[in-house]
């Protein structure tokens, strides 16, 4: 999933790396998986690198992880290159390409999110453990477990068949969690080597255990921050309360103006370019397990579902745009009370966008709206943030159908076709620079806890991922 | 002015106390007042104590300050007692009381607010300096400078007349800035010794330099905090945005519902018990200097004035109730963006109340309003905080007229009669426990920076305060 800005530093450093396999052979009592396979052995080695891309103190761990990956891919017989970027390396690997075969690019990222709050982890985020059939570690789901399944699927096919049925390109980056700042430029510079017919990414989720899931859409994103300024400093609310506008009161009014009472976004023109849901989508989604209201209530822990009228909660997440407050603040934040009128207040907003909304145009409309609705007595500054376009492709294109077949094979179940509520800006970048569409073959479960403490990935999904890769390359070759 | 809850610790400790007078005789180059008087010498000694009552690490400084004060009062020939409380001492001093004379109580406090952010002070808050005719130090205005003027006025009268014209009781506490938690109980236990006809306090402000100011009203206060809870933890705004209510969005809507667009408070029954402004008040206040719109704009630095329609800004501050957001928070507070739906959001509210509003009744109405207006999809908790009743007395009572005459004498100018926007809960407590009304003879200037960096108090106001005390006791004796 998309990058976050820098999280605070982890509580302790994971600089000392355990030699590959060492910890597994001297297994901790918590490692209760019945038999450790060579594949899991590889994954555990991969997971032990604290490759936190946002934290410069982990730059060495990110590099060590890239080098381990390079060695692994090389050992499989792939032509592998570690490319420097201004920050963390890109690793490229390819088999011997044969004229006339399909060119397939598989993307993944070996960097991970920070781990704090560390005290909420049941086990060390960089000492993977298997408990209850799941692998617990930072990056187990996002994205090391999912990407390594593809690597190991290729390894297996190469071992079994002495070759692959397609011209494969692995593209693995170490900067996804910081917004892939160098990848677009890398793609431009290596456009010819990376030319491909289709791209596959396993960096999203399955709707429920055992339900193979093909994602064909992603929401886009537009972020901004608004700051309201009133008095030159915090004022005593007794001496001045009533005379001047309170920026915290004003930010509340401004934020409230962005939605109608029923939850619909009230920003002028916000829905103008929204592509309506198709009937087949609504029908398909109504039968998708794991995303019913009861599921969403359970996974979020919210007291109730709420949102734009006329759509199910799942439709709202997958195919409708939103305006969210990611942070609001102003005035006294400590315990008890302090009777001040704050000098300023802020709100951090993000807008999830759907086809065919344009992030820049939306941000212009948002800025205009916020400025026009700024309450009296305060001054407003709107700071635009990062953005990314929404994405949609046809799940029933020839590649989409190949992916569906591969999913059916790997999981022995009928795949569901969904869109994702999150944003993977790189998918849009691939389309723009490489001219290829992306198949989203997510393997993480809804409770994978990505970006959070106790991230986890089922062993069976890891194994299914290996089968999926084998089936996918076979299907795409047809 | 009323207490605030604990501020963060000061940047460095002021534990090492300079012996009385020492630093003054070895004056720093910044002390550019032409001649240091014995009165200023006393004040500087008093100001050097970092008597920050909210910070337990300064408990020793608070006590040392109380002991210095006790010694000073004793040296003047007053019968002085330092009374222990569960926290900081109360100091009581009295002259020899004579049957049939007026009993006058003068209250003050020797504790001060924290000093952070220390880096914004031009000079050390506990190393008083005189610059541009003002004394710069924490507590110079609030309240050491004002209260010591009364002490030194009494000293002067005792020296000049070998006695006072009234039965005087000095009551000085060290807990005002933390809400006087032990004073009411102290008053109850010492009710007989503290019996008095009238009370005088100099712990408020003058409207403008040279304009003697009699305060006859104070606003009351009611504080609370509302917390809205949604998902059990912060959610990824892509994966879940649209499905559930966002507590930060909801808190904004809830806060916005508290006011009409024009600034009037929208809480049902909020204005029911508000005593209308009298015509003489509006007429008097329209002529009070220093509180015109231009003054308020200048002192606050706000881009514009704003508040309840139908009243001038000064009328709104002195005689109309308000609902203020003192703090609002939820979600990501750092730099840049983090696309979460926060698990919860809070707002800290305070309501400034006027006669004849009842804080408890208002808090019930507020709680009811907040609960009824809580947006869907979140749960609300309202935590009531501290409160204090509003206060009003007749400025033209015999004691009020005596105070006006004393102000006229001390400043050689016609006094103005005002109410204060702030709250001094102890004034209401005095009325309830001791049965006496309070004269508010404020000496601080509007830019005194109380509770803020660079607190200051004009030397001429300090000197006028000494004259005021002498004139006041004379007038009250009549």
Interface residues (C-beta under 8 A of the other chain):
Chain A: X1 X2 X4 X5 X6 X7 X205 X219 X221 X223 X225 X229 X230 X231 X232 X233 X234 X235 X236 X237 X238 X239 X240 X241 X242 X243 X244 X245 X246 X248 X249 X251 X252 X253 X254 X255 X256 X257 X258 X259 X261 X263 X296 X300 X301 X302 X303 X304 X305 X306 X307 X308 X313 X314 X316 X317 X320 X322 X324 X325 X326 X327 X328 X329 X330 X331 X332 X333 X334 X335 X336 X337 X338 X339 X340 X341 X342 X345 X347 X348 X350 X352 X375 X376 X377 X378 X379 X385 X386 X420 X421 X422 X423 X450 X451 X452
Chain B: X1 X2 X4 X5 X6 X7 X205 X219 X221 X223 X225 X229 X230 X231 X232 X233 X235 X236 X237 X238 X239 X240 X241 X242 X243 X244 X245 X246 X248 X249 X251 X252 X253 X254 X255 X256 X257 X258 X259 X263 X296 X300 X301 X302 X303 X304 X305 X306 X307 X308 X313 X314 X316 X317 X320 X322 X324 X325 X326 X327 X328 X329 X330 X331 X332 X333 X334 X335 X336 X337 X338 X339 X340 X341 X342 X345 X347 X348 X350 X352 X375 X376 X377 X378 X379 X385 X386 X420 X421 X422 X423 X450 X451 X452
